[in-house]
Amino acid sequence: MGHMDGLEVHDCTRCGDLVESRSDIVSGVGDPDADLLFVGEAPGETEDREGEPFVGRSGQILDDALADHALARADVRITNCVRCRPPDNRDPTDAELGHCREFLEAEVAAVDPRLVVALGKVPSEHLLGRDVAVTAEAGAVETVSLGGDPRDVLVCVHPAATLYDPGQRETFADTVALAVERAGGGGGDQRSLGDF
C-alpha cells in the first residue's frame, strides 16, 4: 500500500486512478532540514515526467521568487499534497488527498520547518481543514496540527495564478517575501557573514 523510505514514497497503490495515470511517484525535493516547506497540490505533466515537483512554468516562477531572496531550490523543501499526477491534471479528490496525508504529515514532521507555505487553494484547504479564499487570505498565517505538532501555515496564491492574472504577481512576491522573513531571512547575508 506504499511506504516511505526516508522522505521518498515507494510502491504506493492506494489510488487506482492515479496509479493508472502516473509515470512516477513524485516525492518532495530540497533540503531535508529546511526552514521553509512549500506544499503544492499534485504533480502535473512535466513533474510526472521528470519525477520532481514544481519543474514546469510554475516551478520557474517559484525559483525566481526564491532567487529574489538569495535562496535556491536546494535551500528550501518543495512537496505536494498528492504525490501522483491526477488524470488530465484534474484536482485530486478528497479520498486521494486522504490517502496521501500520512506521507505529507511524515514529511512535515521529518523536515520540521519553521513555516509551511500552502501554494494555492487545494493545499490551503487541505492543510487548514476549511474553505479558503486564497486571493483574499494570501499572507495570512494560521497554526494547525501537522505531523503531530502545531505548525504555522502561510496561505499563498499558486505561482501559476501569476501567469493568468498579472495582478497576482505582486501578491505572490509579497507572500514569498513574508515567508522568507518569517523563516529567518534569505540566503545572501547569512552566507557572506560566514566568510569572515
HUBEL-V401768 format. One record per pair of residues at least 24 apart in sequence whose C-alpha atoms are under 7 Angstrom apart, sorted by sequence separation. I is the first residue (numbers start at 0). J is the second residue. D is the distance in whole Angstrom. If there is no record, write none. Layout:
BEGIN
i=I j=J d=D
i=I j=J d=D
END
This chain:
BEGIN
i=23 j=47 d=6
i=22 j=47 d=6
i=25 j=50 d=5
i=26 j=51 d=7
i=27 j=52 d=7
i=52 j=77 d=7
i=21 j=47 d=6
i=22 j=48 d=6
i=24 j=50 d=7
i=25 j=51 d=6
i=52 j=78 d=6
i=23 j=50 d=6
i=25 j=52 d=6
i=123 j=154 d=6
i=117 j=152 d=7
i=114 j=150 d=7
i=115 j=151 d=6
i=116 j=152 d=6
i=117 j=153 d=6
i=118 j=154 d=7
i=119 j=155 d=6
i=138 j=174 d=5
i=47 j=84 d=6
i=114 j=151 d=5
i=115 j=152 d=5
i=116 j=153 d=5
i=117 j=154 d=5
i=118 j=155 d=5
i=119 j=156 d=5
i=137 j=174 d=7
i=41 j=79 d=5
i=107 j=145 d=7
i=108 j=146 d=5
i=114 j=152 d=6
i=115 j=153 d=6
i=116 j=154 d=6
i=117 j=155 d=6
i=118 j=156 d=6
i=119 j=157 d=4
i=36 j=75 d=6
i=37 j=76 d=6
i=38 j=77 d=6
i=39 j=78 d=6
i=40 j=79 d=5
i=41 j=80 d=6
i=107 j=146 d=6
i=116 j=155 d=7
i=118 j=157 d=5
i=35 j=75 d=5
i=36 j=76 d=5
i=37 j=77 d=5
i=38 j=78 d=5
i=39 j=79 d=4
i=40 j=80 d=5
i=41 j=81 d=5
i=42 j=82 d=6
i=33 j=74 d=7
i=34 j=75 d=7
i=35 j=76 d=6
i=36 j=77 d=6
i=37 j=78 d=6
i=38 j=79 d=5
i=39 j=80 d=6
i=40 j=81 d=6
i=41 j=82 d=6
i=42 j=83 d=6
i=43 j=84 d=6
i=104 j=145 d=6
i=105 j=146 d=6
i=33 j=75 d=5
i=38 j=80 d=7
i=41 j=83 d=6
i=42 j=84 d=5
i=80 j=122 d=6
i=104 j=146 d=4
i=29 j=72 d=6
i=30 j=73 d=6
i=33 j=76 d=6
i=41 j=84 d=6
i=29 j=73 d=4
i=30 j=74 d=6
i=29 j=74 d=6
i=30 j=75 d=5
i=31 j=76 d=7
i=43 j=88 d=6
i=29 j=75 d=6
i=30 j=76 d=5
i=29 j=76 d=4
i=28 j=76 d=6
i=29 j=77 d=6
i=27 j=76 d=7
i=28 j=77 d=5
i=27 j=77 d=5
i=28 j=78 d=7
i=27 j=78 d=4
i=26 j=78 d=7
i=27 j=79 d=7
i=26 j=82 d=6
i=25 j=82 d=5
i=24 j=82 d=6
i=25 j=83 d=6
i=24 j=83 d=5
i=23 j=83 d=7
i=21 j=83 d=6
i=21 j=84 d=5
i=20 j=84 d=6
i=20 j=85 d=6
i=17 j=83 d=6
i=20 j=86 d=5
i=17 j=84 d=6
i=17 j=85 d=5
i=114 j=182 d=6
i=17 j=86 d=7
i=113 j=182 d=6
i=36 j=112 d=6
i=33 j=110 d=6
i=35 j=112 d=5
i=32 j=110 d=5
i=34 j=112 d=4
i=35 j=113 d=6
i=36 j=114 d=6
i=37 j=115 d=6
i=38 j=116 d=6
i=39 j=117 d=6
i=31 j=110 d=5
i=32 j=111 d=7
i=33 j=112 d=6
i=34 j=113 d=5
i=35 j=114 d=5
i=36 j=115 d=5
i=37 j=116 d=5
i=38 j=117 d=5
i=39 j=118 d=5
i=34 j=114 d=6
i=35 j=115 d=6
i=36 j=116 d=6
i=37 j=117 d=6
i=38 j=118 d=6
i=39 j=119 d=7
i=14 j=95 d=6
i=37 j=118 d=7
i=40 j=121 d=6
i=40 j=122 d=5
i=39 j=122 d=6
i=38 j=122 d=7
i=13 j=98 d=6
i=61 j=158 d=6
i=60 j=158 d=6
i=6 j=106 d=6
i=57 j=158 d=5
i=57 j=159 d=5
i=64 j=172 d=6
i=64 j=175 d=7
i=70 j=185 d=6
i=69 j=185 d=6
i=70 j=186 d=5
i=68 j=185 d=5
i=69 j=186 d=5
i=68 j=186 d=7
i=69 j=187 d=5
i=35 j=182 d=6
i=34 j=182 d=6
END
